[in-house]
Amino acid sequence: MRVAAWNVLTLLDRADRHERRSAIIARQLARYSIDIAALSETRLSGSSQFEEVGAVYTFFLPRIPRG
């Protein structure tokens, strides 16, 4: 089992990107065969969990109020 920590700076998507940030991160985690990763500075709020479609990763987030 491989465990990692990664400061991703943000998971917020922008209109000028062709791919979601979570898809990019999931692809990189799979590339390095990471089973569990602690992502810091994700800057997402309002969600507690989501899955990246087509990837084997589920993202869990703390419940932080918007704003």
C-alpha positions, 0 to 999 in steps of 0.5 A, spaced: 500 500 500 502 506 498 500 513 501 502 520 499 501 527 501 500 532 496 499 540 496 495 541 490 493 548 491 486 548 488 481 543 486 477 549 483 475 548 476 476 554 471 473 555 464 479 555 460 481 548 462 479 542 458 480 537 464 477 537 471 482 538 476 480 532 480 481 528 473 488 530 473 489 529 480 486 522 479 490 520 473 497 522 477 495 518 483 494 512 478 500 513 475 504 513 481 500 507 484 498 511 490 492 508 494 491 513 499 493 520 498 492 526 503 490 532 499 492 539 502 489 546 500 484 543 495 479 550 496 473 546 495 467 547 500 460 544 501 461 537 499 463 532 503 465 526 498 465 525 490 468 520 486 471 522 479 468 518 474 472 513 470 477 513 476 478 508 482 478 514 487 473 517 492 475 524 494 473 526 501 472 533 504 471 536 511 465 540 511 467 547 511 462 553 510 462 556 503 465 563 504 
